[in-house]
Structures are given as structure tokens and as C-alpha cells.
Amino acid sequence: MQDIFEEPVSALFSYNAKTQAIMPRKMVWKGREYTFTKLGYHHTVRIGRILNHIFHVTDGTNDYRLRVNTETLEVVLEDVYHDRLTA
């Protein structure tokens, strides 16, 4: 099940200079902290003239899509994919 959002969130990223890789590590959304355990993939997309980084991450239970605006550095939660089985 997918929930679509467009909500700004606070986020913590790590950057590895050797591999030049960046990964979201945590976010705070609606007063709750989420710790990400794995980066599914990362890509870029232009929205108008602004380059945005898209990160697909998981906390082991749910998957999240975050967008980072490279001009403002705003981090937006775009989607949450729930890993629930339905009967």
C-alpha cells in the first residue's frame, strides 16, 4: 500500500568522500524519528530548472521516497510504501 505525501521533514545524511556516496540516515516526521537501514536507489530529476535528488530508503518495515531540492536543500517526504500483508 502506498501513501503519497508532500511533507517537509528534518533529515540527517551521511557522505562518504572515498566512494562519493550520500545516504539519508534518519528523518523526523510528525514528531517521530525514523532510522534508515538501506538505500534502495538514488537518482536525480529536474523539476523546472532545479535539480532534485530522489532517495528510496527503508527502515526495515516501510519504504520511503525523499526528495532533496539542491537549490533550497529542503527535504520532502514524497511517498511511504507500507510493507503490510492484507487479508
Secondary structure, 3 states (H helix, E strand, C coil): CEEEEEEECEEEEEEECCCCEEEEEEEEECCEEEECCEEEEEEEEEECCEEEEEEEEECCCEEEEEEEECCCCCEEEEEEEECCCCC
